[in-house]
Amino acid sequence: MRVNKLTFAALAVVAGLSLTACQSDDDTTSSSTSSSSSSSKGADSAQGTAENAAAESSDQEQDTVGACRTDELEVTAQDTTIDGDEENTVAVTFTNGGGRDCSLAGFAGADLTTDAGTVSAVRTGDPAPATVLKDGKSISFYISYPANDTGGSGIRVTGLVVTPPNETKSVTLDWPGAASLPVTDGSGTPVKVGPIGSAGQGE
């Protein structure tokens, strides 16, 4: 009878140890899972914080950079018409030569001087958001106009006057496009100007 009691006691001790070991393993697994989850959340949070900081830095840069002035910009124009296009196009490029970064937004003014007077281009498309133009870099916009296929002499274009956004000082350039515009029926100007950045990608 004593032998049986000892056997039962030994079995009870072994069972207790097994339960303790299982509980220890479960605690370790739970702790490891919790730690891994916390690390993952921490990494996601850090990434989100970095992205927000980068966005805020970009916004702050645009807020602190002043607008580009006419005297800081080199303005050039070239014919960019491609055969088969419905309209002719000229690309106007602003190159920042002011020795500092500056900001451009919205639309530039574009006026064609002709033998019939000034033809002002009308804006088309959504205004461009503020863009920081680094010193020495360029950005372009387009001017579109119909080809003179009427067979007549049309309206002869003699020059192009460009005014940077938010500026009153203009730059007069040689007109690089077609020599004439078709005569309109008086319903409005056929010349259109796109927002800053609408021609090419800049440099």
C-alpha positions as CSV (number, residue, x, y, z in Angstrom):
1,M,0.0,0.0,0.0
2,R,2.9,2.3,0.8
3,V,4.4,1.6,-2.6
4,N,1.2,2.6,-4.4
5,K,1.1,5.9,-2.4
6,L,4.6,6.7,-3.4
7,T,3.9,6.0,-7.0
8,F,0.8,8.3,-7.0
9,A,2.9,11.0,-5.3
10,A,5.6,10.7,-7.9
11,L,3.1,10.9,-10.7
12,A,1.5,14.0,-9.2
13,V,4.9,15.7,-9.0
14,V,5.7,14.9,-12.6
15,A,2.3,16.2,-13.8
16,G,2.8,19.4,-11.8
17,L,6.2,20.0,-13.4
18,S,4.8,19.4,-16.9
19,L,2.0,21.9,-16.4
20,T,4.6,24.5,-15.1
21,A,6.8,23.9,-18.2
22,C,3.8,24.3,-20.6
23,Q,2.8,27.5,-18.8
24,S,6.3,28.8,-19.1
25,D,6.5,28.1,-22.9
26,D,3.1,29.8,-23.4
27,D,4.3,32.8,-21.5
28,T,7.5,33.0,-23.6
29,T,5.5,32.6,-26.9
30,S,3.0,35.3,-25.9
31,S,5.8,37.6,-24.8
32,S,7.7,37.1,-28.1
33,T,4.5,37.7,-30.2
34,S,3.7,40.8,-28.2
35,S,7.3,42.1,-28.7
36,S,7.2,41.4,-32.4
37,S,3.8,43.2,-32.7
38,S,5.1,46.2,-30.8
39,S,8.2,46.4,-33.0
40,S,6.1,46.3,-36.2
41,K,3.9,49.0,-34.9
42,G,6.9,51.0,-33.9
43,A,8.4,50.7,-37.4
44,D,5.1,51.7,-39.1
45,S,4.9,54.7,-36.7
46,A,8.4,55.8,-37.4
47,Q,7.9,55.5,-41.2
48,G,4.7,57.6,-41.0
49,T,6.5,60.2,-38.9
50,A,9.4,60.4,-41.4
51,E,6.9,60.9,-44.3
52,N,5.0,63.6,-42.5
53,A,8.3,65.4,-41.7
54,A,9.4,65.3,-45.3
55,A,6.0,66.7,-46.5
56,E,6.2,69.4,-43.9
57,S,9.8,70.3,-44.9
58,S,8.7,70.6,-48.5
59,D,5.8,72.9,-47.6
60,Q,8.1,75.0,-45.4
61,E,10.6,75.3,-48.2
62,Q,7.9,76.6,-50.6
63,D,6.7,79.0,-47.8
64,T,10.2,80.5,-47.2
65,V,11.2,80.8,-50.9
66,G,10.3,84.1,-52.5
67,A,8.6,84.4,-55.9
68,C,10.8,84.5,-59.0
69,R,11.3,88.0,-60.3
70,T,11.6,88.9,-64.0
71,D,15.2,90.1,-63.6
72,E,16.2,86.7,-62.2
73,L,14.8,84.7,-65.1
74,E,16.3,84.0,-68.5
75,V,13.3,83.7,-70.9
76,T,13.5,81.9,-74.2
77,A,11.0,80.6,-76.7
78,Q,11.1,77.9,-79.4
79,D,8.7,76.4,-81.9
80,T,7.6,72.9,-80.7
81,T,4.9,72.2,-83.4
82,I,4.8,68.6,-84.5
83,D,3.5,67.7,-87.9
84,G,-0.1,66.3,-87.6
85,D,-0.9,68.3,-84.5
86,E,-4.3,70.1,-84.6
87,E,-2.7,73.3,-83.3
88,N,0.7,74.9,-83.5
89,T,2.7,75.3,-80.3
90,V,5.5,77.4,-78.9
91,A,7.3,76.5,-75.6
92,V,8.4,79.3,-73.4
93,T,11.2,78.4,-70.9
94,F,12.1,80.2,-67.6
95,T,15.7,79.5,-66.4
96,N,16.5,80.7,-62.9
97,G,19.7,82.7,-63.0
98,G,19.2,84.8,-59.9
99,G,21.6,83.0,-57.7
100,R,18.9,81.8,-55.3
101,D,16.0,79.4,-55.4
102,C,12.6,81.0,-56.2
103,S,9.0,80.0,-56.6
104,L,6.6,80.0,-59.6
105,A,2.9,79.3,-59.7
106,G,-0.2,79.7,-61.8
107,F,0.1,81.2,-65.3
108,A,2.5,83.5,-67.1
109,G,1.2,86.3,-69.3
110,A,1.7,85.8,-73.0
111,D,0.9,88.5,-75.6
112,L,1.5,88.3,-79.4
113,T,2.3,91.5,-81.1
114,T,0.9,91.6,-84.6
115,D,0.3,94.0,-87.5
116,A,-3.3,94.2,-86.3
117,G,-2.5,94.9,-82.7
118,T,-1.9,92.9,-79.5
119,V,-3.4,89.4,-79.2
120,S,-3.4,88.2,-75.6
121,A,-3.4,84.5,-75.0
122,V,-6.2,83.1,-72.8
123,R,-5.5,80.7,-70.0
124,T,-6.4,77.0,-70.4
125,G,-6.1,74.2,-67.9
126,D,-5.9,74.3,-64.1
127,P,-3.5,76.8,-62.4
128,A,-0.1,75.2,-61.5
129,P,0.7,74.9,-57.8
130,A,3.7,76.6,-56.4
131,T,6.9,75.1,-57.7
132,V,10.4,75.8,-56.3
133,L,12.7,76.6,-59.2
134,K,16.3,75.8,-58.1
135,D,19.0,78.2,-59.1
136,G,20.2,77.2,-62.6
137,K,17.2,75.0,-63.3
138,S,14.4,75.6,-65.9
139,I,10.7,75.1,-66.3
140,S,8.5,75.6,-69.4
141,F,4.9,76.3,-70.5
142,Y,3.2,76.2,-73.8
143,I,1.4,78.7,-76.1
144,S,-1.0,77.1,-78.7
145,Y,-2.5,78.8,-81.7
146,P,-4.2,77.7,-84.9
147,A,-2.3,77.4,-88.2
148,N,-3.2,79.8,-90.9
149,D,-4.6,77.5,-93.6
150,T,-7.0,80.0,-95.1
151,G,-4.8,80.8,-98.1
152,G,-4.7,84.4,-97.2
153,S,-2.0,86.5,-95.5
154,G,-3.8,86.4,-92.2
155,I,-2.5,88.4,-89.2
156,R,1.2,88.7,-89.2
157,V,2.9,88.0,-85.9
158,T,5.8,90.4,-85.1
159,G,6.9,89.4,-81.5
160,L,6.0,87.8,-78.2
161,V,5.7,89.5,-74.8
162,V,6.1,87.3,-71.7
163,T,5.3,88.3,-68.2
164,P,6.3,85.9,-65.3
165,P,3.5,85.0,-62.8
166,N,2.8,87.7,-60.3
167,E,5.1,90.2,-62.0
168,T,4.4,93.4,-63.9
169,K,7.8,93.6,-65.8
170,S,7.7,91.8,-69.2
171,V,10.3,90.4,-71.6
172,T,9.9,90.9,-75.4
173,L,11.1,88.0,-77.6
174,D,11.3,87.2,-81.2
175,W,8.3,85.1,-82.3
176,P,9.6,81.6,-83.2
177,G,6.3,80.2,-84.5
178,A,4.4,80.5,-87.7
179,A,4.5,83.9,-89.4
180,S,0.8,84.5,-89.2
181,L,-2.5,83.7,-87.5
182,P,-5.8,83.2,-89.3
183,V,-8.2,86.1,-89.3
184,T,-10.8,85.5,-86.6
185,D,-14.5,86.1,-86.8
186,G,-14.4,88.3,-83.7
187,S,-15.6,85.6,-81.3
188,G,-12.4,85.6,-79.2
189,T,-8.7,85.1,-79.3
190,P,-7.5,81.8,-80.8
191,V,-4.3,81.9,-78.8
192,K,-4.0,79.9,-75.5
193,V,-1.5,79.7,-72.8
194,G,-1.0,76.6,-70.5
195,P,0.0,76.7,-66.8
196,I,3.6,76.8,-65.6
197,G,5.2,73.4,-66.2
198,S,2.8,72.4,-69.0
199,A,5.5,72.0,-71.6
200,G,8.2,69.4,-71.0
201,Q,9.5,68.4,-67.5
202,G,12.1,71.2,-67.0
203,E,15.6,70.5,-65.9
